[in-house]
Amino acid sequence: MTSNSAESSSGTGALRPAEVAETHTAVVMFVGDRVYKVKKPVDLGFLDFRTSRARQAACEREVRLNRRFAPDVYDGVAEVVLPWGGPPEPVVVMRRMPPERRLSHLVSVGAPVDDALRWTARLLATCHARSPRTASISRQGGCEALLARWEDSFEQIHALGELPPLPHIGEIAHLVRRYVAGRQNVFDTRVREGRVVDGHGDLLAEDIFCLDDGPRVLDCLEFDETLRHVDGLDDAAFLAMDLERLGAPDAAAYFLARYSEYSGDHAPASLRHHYVAYRAFIRAKVSLFREQQGVAAARSEAERFADITVRHLRASAVRLVLIGGPPASGKSTLAGGLADRVGLTLLSSDRMRKELAGLPPERSAPAEYEKGIYTPEWTQRTYAELIERASALLSAGESVVVDATWNLRAWRSAAMEAARRHDADLVSVRCQVPRDVGAQRLAARLPGPSDAGPAVGDAMEAASDPWPEAVTIDTSGALAAAVERAVAAVCPDGAERTRVSRRPFMAPD
């Protein structure tokens, strides 16, 4: 039984026995088909319920805020007159919800939940759309406010010095600071687009009841409005994190996909992963507090949440991947396979060159080495445009793979600088095949974006600078094996296996 959620009869008409639950802020009584919640007269620092007036205001606020998500569950605020006198005591009155319809219970028993998650995503997106947009709300969605919340949590954890350190805490702090530092444009854009809302703030699966006529979402965070003023995606990520904690990562990914659909929010995958990590870290922090209070199971909970945090932070890392090599080395095929597998935006030098020349990508424009649209000036222009577009994508939180020969050190240095400027990881992959295989591929090549023939290939190879930092992959075998090796180079920590969101293959026309 959870603290602030209502439970009900199973719908058969039989009344369940009366029950009482107690939390650090309230006493909850389950009687017949109703729930009565009385606030405790406590002062916990972040809330002060010591006076009857404060408890009355808290009850009214709880009803008003939660009616946004479950208007027919929260009946209102009643008063109880105590037999020994004194002012009436305010009481929140709610309908009692069926415990067997809790989303957390349905997930735990393996029941199908896609319909419930789709309805919940639509409800959340609708409530977010109705939220007021004010300057004070918007400020909470900026990168400064987000980083401040992270830093506050780091400080609170460090203050628990007598406890064993949280696993991955150093890596977590590094990845958080690096991601936020390079994504000013992402957060500014979301504030400008009105993505910051007065949301739910505490979206747990155990507080969602999946009824036949739609979900009822209870127990929003009412005691601190700044913790409810968040990016809508951050709000949705709370439930995604909780579903993953319950062992349902596919359900988490499905829910966020549906929220994206209903809210029209096509945020980069990196941001989705970052917000899931943030929500997991908050739960890890709370578990550490519980450990300090002597709860035996809290340490394992904290470690589990820390693991979710670091996995999603690794997946949120923005990457610039250079895939190069001589003509017919398989770099375009490998780049496409990698983009599709990991969810990267694909940029191609062959297509870019034709676009800049005003030609359709499939039209041939063969020329001798450094002639036609392959002069050094055209090539310089092509690489400059590739790096400029990659920079814009990195700034927007998108990871990018760029398919080009990358045979000159100057171009690779420019790409490295772009990655550094946007706090992105740079990964270099060089494709190679035996000389006879490359020759056969060039001889059999059909007209298309690439125009290089054997003579051009030989000349380019002779003019190439050494590329010792690149991971070399032989693409003469099966494509799946080459893609697997490329994935290992790009995501050595296995981040590509972390679900929640992944962009589809995208190649420019």
C-alpha positions as CSV (number, residue, x, y, z in Angstrom):
1,M,0.0,0.0,0.0
2,T,1.4,3.4,-0.9
3,S,1.1,6.6,0.9
4,N,-1.0,9.0,-1.1
5,S,-2.9,6.8,-3.5
6,A,-6.5,5.8,-3.2
7,E,-7.6,2.2,-3.6
8,S,-11.1,0.9,-4.3
9,S,-13.3,-2.1,-4.4
10,S,-12.8,-4.5,-7.3
11,G,-16.0,-3.3,-9.0
12,T,-18.1,-6.3,-7.9
13,G,-20.0,-4.1,-5.5
14,A,-18.5,-5.7,-2.4
15,L,-16.8,-3.3,0.0
16,R,-13.3,-4.0,1.1
17,P,-12.4,-3.9,4.8
18,A,-11.4,-0.6,6.2
19,E,-7.6,0.1,6.3
20,V,-5.2,2.7,7.5
21,A,-1.9,3.8,6.0
22,E,0.6,6.3,7.4
23,T,3.3,8.3,5.7
24,H,5.7,11.0,7.0
25,T,3.1,13.7,6.1
26,A,-0.4,12.1,6.3
27,V,-2.7,9.5,7.7
28,V,-4.8,7.8,5.0
29,M,-8.0,5.9,5.9
30,F,-9.7,3.6,3.4
31,V,-13.4,3.2,4.3
32,G,-16.0,1.7,2.0
33,D,-15.6,3.2,-1.5
34,R,-13.9,6.4,-0.2
35,V,-10.5,7.4,1.0
36,Y,-9.9,10.1,3.7
37,K,-6.5,11.7,4.0
38,V,-5.5,13.8,7.0
39,K,-2.4,15.9,7.0
40,K,-0.1,15.6,10.0
41,P,0.8,18.7,11.9
42,V,4.5,18.4,11.1
43,D,7.3,20.8,10.0
44,L,9.8,19.0,7.7
45,G,11.6,22.0,6.5
46,F,10.3,21.8,2.9
47,L,6.7,21.9,4.2
48,D,5.1,23.2,7.4
49,F,1.7,21.8,8.4
50,R,1.7,22.8,12.0
51,T,-1.4,25.1,11.8
52,S,-4.9,24.2,10.8
53,R,-4.8,26.9,8.2
54,A,-1.7,25.5,6.6
55,R,-3.2,22.0,6.5
56,Q,-6.4,23.4,5.0
57,A,-4.4,25.2,2.2
58,A,-2.4,22.0,1.6
59,C,-5.6,19.9,1.2
60,E,-7.2,22.4,-1.2
61,R,-4.0,22.6,-3.2
62,E,-3.8,18.8,-3.4
63,V,-7.3,18.5,-4.7
64,R,-7.0,21.4,-7.2
65,L,-3.7,20.1,-8.7
66,N,-4.7,16.5,-8.9
67,R,-8.0,17.2,-10.5
68,R,-6.0,18.1,-13.6
69,F,-5.1,14.4,-14.0
70,A,-8.1,12.6,-12.2
71,P,-11.0,15.0,-11.9
72,D,-13.5,12.3,-10.8
73,V,-11.3,10.8,-8.1
74,Y,-10.7,13.9,-6.0
75,D,-14.1,14.7,-4.5
76,G,-12.9,17.7,-2.5
77,V,-12.0,18.8,1.0
78,A,-14.2,18.0,3.9
79,E,-14.0,18.9,7.6
80,V,-14.0,16.6,10.6
81,V,-15.2,18.0,13.9
82,L,-13.2,16.4,16.8
83,P,-15.2,15.4,19.9
84,W,-12.8,17.1,22.2
85,G,-13.3,20.5,20.5
86,G,-10.9,22.7,18.6
87,P,-11.1,23.9,15.0
88,P,-12.4,21.5,12.3
89,E,-9.7,19.3,10.7
90,P,-9.5,19.5,6.9
91,V,-9.6,16.1,5.1
92,V,-9.1,15.3,1.4
93,V,-11.8,13.0,0.2
94,M,-11.2,10.6,-2.7
95,R,-12.8,7.7,-4.5
96,R,-11.2,4.4,-3.7
97,M,-9.3,2.8,-6.6
98,P,-9.0,-0.9,-7.3
99,P,-5.5,-2.1,-6.3
100,E,-5.5,-4.8,-9.0
101,R,-5.7,-2.0,-11.6
102,R,-2.4,-0.4,-10.5
103,L,-0.1,0.0,-13.5
104,S,2.8,-1.3,-11.3
105,H,0.8,-4.4,-10.5
106,L,-0.1,-5.0,-14.1
107,V,3.5,-4.7,-15.1
108,S,4.7,-7.0,-12.4
109,V,2.3,-9.8,-13.4
110,G,3.1,-9.4,-17.1
111,A,-0.3,-8.1,-18.1
112,P,-0.6,-6.2,-21.4
113,V,-0.3,-2.5,-20.7
114,D,0.2,-0.9,-24.1
115,D,-3.3,0.5,-24.2
116,A,-3.0,1.9,-20.7
117,L,0.3,3.5,-21.5
118,R,-1.0,5.0,-24.7
119,W,-4.0,6.5,-22.8
120,T,-1.7,7.8,-20.0
121,A,0.6,9.4,-22.6
122,R,-2.3,11.2,-24.2
123,L,-3.6,12.3,-20.8
124,L,-0.2,13.6,-19.8
125,A,0.3,15.4,-23.1
126,T,-3.2,17.0,-22.8
127,C,-2.5,18.2,-19.3
128,H,0.8,19.6,-20.4
129,A,-0.9,21.4,-23.4
130,R,-3.3,23.1,-20.9
131,S,-0.5,24.2,-18.5
132,P,0.1,27.9,-18.2
133,R,3.3,29.2,-19.7
134,T,4.9,31.9,-17.6
135,A,8.4,33.3,-17.2
136,S,8.8,31.8,-13.7
137,I,7.8,28.3,-15.0
138,S,10.0,28.6,-18.1
139,R,13.1,29.4,-16.0
140,Q,12.9,26.0,-14.4
141,G,13.4,24.3,-17.8
142,G,16.6,26.1,-18.7
143,C,20.0,24.4,-18.6
144,E,21.1,26.5,-15.6
145,A,18.1,25.4,-13.5
146,L,18.6,21.7,-14.6
147,L,22.3,21.8,-13.8
148,A,21.6,23.4,-10.4
149,R,19.2,20.6,-9.5
150,W,21.9,18.0,-10.4
151,E,24.5,19.9,-8.4
152,D,22.2,20.1,-5.4
153,S,21.8,16.4,-5.5
154,F,25.5,15.8,-5.8
155,E,26.1,18.0,-2.7
156,Q,23.4,16.2,-0.8
157,I,24.9,12.9,-1.5
158,H,28.4,14.0,-0.7
159,A,27.1,15.3,2.6
160,L,26.3,11.6,3.5
161,G,30.0,11.1,4.0
162,E,29.7,8.2,6.4
163,L,28.0,6.0,3.8
164,P,29.8,4.0,1.2
165,P,30.1,6.1,-2.0
166,L,27.3,5.7,-4.7
167,P,28.6,3.5,-7.6
168,H,29.6,5.5,-10.7
169,I,29.1,8.9,-8.9
170,G,32.3,10.4,-10.5
171,E,31.3,9.3,-14.0
172,I,27.8,10.5,-13.5
173,A,28.9,13.9,-12.5
174,H,31.3,14.1,-15.4
175,L,28.7,13.0,-18.0
176,V,26.0,15.4,-16.6
177,R,28.2,18.4,-16.7
178,R,29.5,17.7,-20.1
179,Y,26.1,17.1,-21.6
180,V,24.5,20.2,-20.2
181,A,27.6,22.4,-21.1
182,G,27.2,21.5,-24.8
183,R,23.4,21.7,-25.1
184,Q,22.6,25.4,-24.3
185,N,20.9,25.6,-27.7
186,V,18.7,22.5,-26.9
187,F,17.4,23.9,-23.7
188,D,17.0,27.5,-25.0
189,T,15.0,26.1,-27.9
190,R,12.7,24.1,-25.7
191,V,12.0,27.1,-23.4
192,R,11.3,29.2,-26.5
193,E,8.9,26.5,-27.8
194,G,6.9,26.4,-24.6
195,R,8.0,22.9,-23.6
196,V,8.3,23.8,-19.9
197,V,5.1,23.2,-18.0
198,D,3.5,22.9,-14.6
199,G,3.4,19.1,-14.7
200,H,2.8,16.2,-12.4
201,G,6.3,15.9,-10.9
202,D,6.1,12.4,-9.4
203,L,4.7,10.1,-12.1
204,L,5.0,6.6,-10.6
205,A,3.5,3.5,-11.9
206,E,2.0,2.6,-8.5
207,D,-0.1,5.9,-8.6
208,I,-1.6,5.1,-12.0
209,F,-4.8,3.1,-12.1
210,C,-5.8,1.6,-15.4
211,L,-9.6,1.5,-15.5
212,D,-11.8,0.5,-18.3
213,D,-12.6,4.0,-19.3
214,G,-9.1,5.3,-19.1
215,P,-6.3,5.8,-16.6
216,R,-6.5,7.8,-13.3
217,V,-3.2,9.4,-12.5
218,L,-3.0,10.4,-8.8
219,D,-0.6,12.0,-6.3
220,C,1.1,14.8,-8.2
221,L,3.9,16.7,-6.3
222,E,2.1,19.5,-4.6
223,F,4.4,20.8,-1.8
224,D,7.0,22.5,-4.0
225,E,5.8,24.1,-7.3
226,T,9.4,24.5,-8.6
227,L,9.8,20.8,-8.6
228,R,6.6,20.5,-10.8
229,H,7.8,23.2,-13.2
230,V,9.7,21.0,-15.6
231,D,10.2,20.2,-19.2
232,G,7.2,18.1,-20.3
233,L,9.7,15.4,-21.4
234,D,11.3,15.4,-18.0
235,D,7.8,14.9,-16.5
236,A,7.2,11.9,-18.8
237,A,10.7,10.5,-18.2
238,F,9.8,9.9,-14.6
239,L,7.3,7.1,-15.6
240,A,9.7,5.8,-18.2
241,M,12.4,5.5,-15.5
242,D,9.9,3.7,-13.1
243,L,8.9,1.3,-15.8
244,E,12.5,0.4,-16.4
245,R,13.0,-0.1,-12.7
246,L,10.1,-2.5,-12.8
247,G,11.9,-4.5,-15.5
248,A,9.8,-3.2,-18.4
249,P,12.2,-1.2,-20.7
250,D,10.2,-1.9,-23.8
251,A,7.1,-0.4,-22.0
252,A,9.2,2.6,-21.1
253,A,10.2,3.1,-24.7
254,Y,6.7,2.7,-25.9
255,F,5.3,5.2,-23.4
256,L,7.8,7.9,-24.4
257,A,7.2,7.2,-28.1
258,R,3.4,7.7,-27.5
259,Y,4.0,10.9,-25.4
260,S,6.2,12.2,-28.2
261,E,3.4,11.5,-30.7
262,Y,0.6,13.1,-28.7
263,S,2.7,16.1,-27.5
264,G,4.3,16.7,-30.9
265,D,7.6,16.7,-29.2
266,H,10.4,15.2,-31.3
267,A,13.2,15.8,-28.9
268,P,16.6,14.3,-29.6
269,A,17.1,10.9,-28.1
270,S,20.0,12.3,-26.1
271,L,17.7,14.5,-24.2
272,R,15.2,11.7,-23.4
273,H,18.1,9.6,-22.1
274,H,19.3,12.5,-20.0
275,Y,16.0,13.1,-18.4
276,V,15.5,9.4,-17.6
277,A,19.0,9.5,-16.0
278,Y,18.0,12.5,-13.9
279,R,14.9,10.9,-12.6
280,A,16.8,7.7,-11.7
281,F,19.4,9.7,-9.9
282,I,16.8,11.5,-7.7
283,R,15.5,8.1,-6.7
284,A,19.0,6.9,-6.0
285,K,19.5,9.9,-3.7
286,V,16.3,9.2,-1.9
287,S,17.3,5.6,-1.4
288,L,20.6,6.8,0.2
289,F,18.6,8.9,2.6
290,R,16.6,5.9,3.5
291,E,19.8,3.9,4.0
292,Q,21.0,6.5,6.4
293,Q,17.8,6.1,8.3
294,G,18.5,2.4,8.7
295,V,16.4,0.8,5.9
296,A,18.3,-2.4,5.0
297,A,17.2,-2.7,1.4
298,A,17.9,0.9,0.6
299,R,21.6,0.3,-0.5
300,S,20.6,-2.2,-3.2
301,E,17.9,0.2,-4.4
302,A,20.3,3.1,-4.6
303,E,22.8,1.0,-6.6
304,R,20.1,-0.2,-9.0
305,F,19.0,3.4,-9.6
306,A,22.7,4.5,-10.0
307,D,23.1,1.8,-12.7
308,I,20.0,3.1,-14.6
309,T,21.4,6.6,-14.3
310,V,24.9,5.9,-15.7
311,R,23.5,3.7,-18.5
312,H,21.3,6.4,-19.7
313,L,23.9,9.1,-19.3
314,R,26.3,7.1,-21.5
315,A,23.5,6.7,-24.0
316,S,22.8,10.4,-23.9
317,A,26.4,11.3,-24.9
318,V,26.4,13.2,-28.2
319,R,28.8,11.7,-30.8
320,L,30.4,12.7,-34.0
321,V,31.5,9.6,-36.0
322,L,33.8,9.9,-39.0
323,I,33.6,6.9,-41.3
324,G,36.2,7.1,-44.0
325,G,38.4,5.2,-46.4
326,P,39.2,5.0,-50.1
327,P,36.6,4.6,-52.8
328,A,34.8,1.2,-52.8
329,S,36.0,0.5,-49.3
330,G,32.4,0.1,-48.1
331,K,32.3,3.2,-46.0
332,S,28.9,4.4,-47.2
333,T,27.3,1.0,-46.6
334,L,28.9,0.8,-43.2
335,A,27.8,4.3,-42.3
336,G,24.2,3.6,-43.2
337,G,24.2,0.3,-41.3
338,L,25.7,2.0,-38.2
339,A,23.3,5.0,-38.4
340,D,20.3,2.6,-38.6
341,R,21.6,0.4,-35.7
342,V,22.6,3.1,-33.2
343,G,20.2,5.9,-34.3
344,L,22.5,8.5,-35.8
345,T,21.8,11.2,-38.4
346,L,23.7,10.4,-41.5
347,L,25.6,12.9,-43.6
348,S,27.2,11.8,-46.9
349,S,30.0,13.7,-48.8
350,D,28.9,12.3,-52.1
351,R,25.4,13.5,-51.6
352,M,26.5,16.8,-50.2
353,R,28.8,17.5,-53.2
354,K,26.0,16.8,-55.6
355,E,23.6,19.0,-53.6
356,L,26.1,21.9,-53.6
357,A,26.6,21.5,-57.4
358,G,22.8,21.5,-57.9
359,L,22.7,17.9,-59.2
360,P,20.4,15.0,-58.1
361,P,22.4,12.6,-56.0
362,E,21.9,9.7,-58.5
363,R,23.2,11.7,-61.5
364,S,26.8,10.7,-62.4
365,A,29.4,13.5,-62.8
366,P,32.6,11.6,-63.4
367,A,35.8,13.5,-63.7
368,E,39.6,13.0,-63.5
369,Y,41.3,13.4,-60.2
370,E,40.8,16.9,-58.9
371,K,38.8,18.0,-62.0
372,G,35.1,18.9,-62.4
373,I,33.2,19.1,-59.1
374,Y,36.2,17.3,-57.5
375,T,38.7,20.1,-57.6
376,P,40.3,21.0,-54.2
377,E,38.1,24.0,-54.0
378,W,34.9,21.9,-54.4
379,T,36.2,19.4,-52.0
380,Q,37.0,22.0,-49.4
381,R,33.5,23.5,-49.8
382,T,32.0,20.0,-49.4
383,Y,33.8,19.3,-46.2
384,A,33.1,22.7,-44.8
385,E,29.4,22.2,-45.4
386,L,29.5,18.7,-43.9
387,I,31.2,20.0,-40.7
388,E,28.8,23.0,-40.5
389,R,25.7,20.8,-40.7
390,A,27.2,18.3,-38.3
391,S,27.9,21.1,-35.8
392,A,24.3,22.3,-36.0
393,L,23.1,18.8,-35.3
394,L,25.5,18.3,-32.4
395,S,24.3,21.6,-30.9
396,A,20.8,20.3,-31.1
397,G,21.7,17.2,-29.2
398,E,21.8,14.8,-32.3
399,S,24.6,12.4,-32.8
400,V,26.0,12.3,-36.3
401,V,27.9,9.9,-38.6
402,V,29.6,11.5,-41.6
403,D,30.5,9.4,-44.6
404,A,33.5,10.8,-46.5
405,T,37.0,9.7,-47.4
406,W,38.5,11.8,-44.6
407,N,41.9,11.2,-46.2
408,L,43.4,14.6,-45.2
409,R,44.4,15.5,-41.7
410,A,43.2,19.1,-42.1
411,W,39.6,17.9,-42.5
412,R,39.8,15.6,-39.6
413,S,41.2,18.3,-37.4
414,A,38.3,20.6,-38.4
415,A,35.8,17.8,-37.4
416,M,37.7,17.3,-34.1
417,E,37.4,21.0,-33.3
418,A,33.6,20.9,-34.0
419,A,33.2,17.9,-31.6
420,R,35.3,19.8,-29.0
421,R,33.2,22.9,-29.4
422,H,30.0,21.0,-28.8
423,D,31.2,18.7,-26.0
424,A,30.7,15.7,-28.2
425,D,32.7,12.4,-28.4
426,L,34.7,12.0,-31.6
427,V,35.0,8.5,-33.0
428,S,37.0,7.7,-36.2
429,V,36.5,4.6,-38.3
430,R,38.6,3.8,-41.4
431,C,37.2,1.2,-43.8
432,Q,39.5,-1.0,-45.8
433,V,39.3,-4.0,-48.2
434,P,41.9,-6.1,-50.1
435,R,43.0,-4.3,-53.2
436,D,41.4,-6.8,-55.5
437,V,38.1,-6.5,-53.7
438,G,38.1,-2.8,-54.1
439,A,38.9,-3.0,-57.8
440,Q,36.1,-5.5,-58.4
441,R,33.6,-3.2,-56.6
442,L,34.7,-0.2,-58.6
443,A,34.4,-2.1,-61.9
444,A,30.9,-3.3,-60.9
445,R,29.7,0.1,-59.5
446,L,26.4,1.4,-61.0
447,P,25.8,5.1,-61.6
448,G,25.0,6.9,-58.3
449,P,26.2,9.4,-55.8
450,S,29.8,8.3,-56.0
451,D,31.7,8.9,-59.2
452,A,35.2,7.6,-58.3
453,G,36.8,5.1,-60.6
454,P,40.0,3.1,-60.2
455,A,42.4,5.8,-61.3
456,V,40.8,8.4,-58.9
457,G,40.9,5.8,-56.1
458,D,44.6,5.2,-56.6
459,A,45.4,8.9,-56.7
460,M,43.4,9.6,-53.5
461,E,45.0,6.8,-51.7
462,A,48.5,8.1,-52.7
463,A,47.6,11.6,-51.4
464,S,46.2,10.4,-48.1
465,D,47.6,11.4,-44.7
466,P,48.2,8.7,-42.1
467,W,45.1,8.2,-39.8
468,P,46.5,6.3,-36.8
469,E,43.8,7.2,-34.4
470,A,41.1,5.6,-36.5
471,V,39.6,2.1,-35.8
472,T,40.3,0.1,-38.9
473,I,37.5,-2.2,-40.1
474,D,37.7,-4.7,-42.9
475,T,34.4,-4.5,-44.8
476,S,35.1,-7.3,-47.3
477,G,33.0,-9.8,-45.3
478,A,29.4,-9.8,-44.0
479,L,27.9,-6.3,-43.4
480,A,26.5,-7.4,-40.1
481,A,29.9,-8.3,-38.7
482,A,31.4,-4.9,-39.9
483,V,28.5,-3.0,-38.3
484,E,29.0,-4.9,-35.1
485,R,32.6,-3.9,-35.0
486,A,31.7,-0.3,-35.7
487,V,29.1,-0.3,-32.9
488,A,31.7,-1.6,-30.5
489,A,34.0,1.3,-31.5
490,V,31.2,4.0,-31.2
491,C,29.5,2.6,-28.1
492,P,32.2,0.6,-26.2
493,D,30.0,0.7,-23.0
494,G,27.0,-0.9,-24.7
495,A,25.0,2.3,-24.6
496,E,23.2,1.4,-27.9
497,R,21.4,-1.4,-26.0
498,T,19.8,1.1,-23.7
499,R,16.2,1.6,-24.8
500,V,13.8,4.5,-24.2
501,S,14.4,6.2,-27.5
502,R,16.4,5.9,-30.6
503,R,16.2,7.9,-33.8
504,P,15.6,6.0,-37.0
505,F,18.0,6.0,-39.9
506,M,18.0,9.4,-41.6
507,A,19.9,10.2,-44.8
508,P,19.6,13.5,-46.6
509,D,17.9,13.5,-49.9
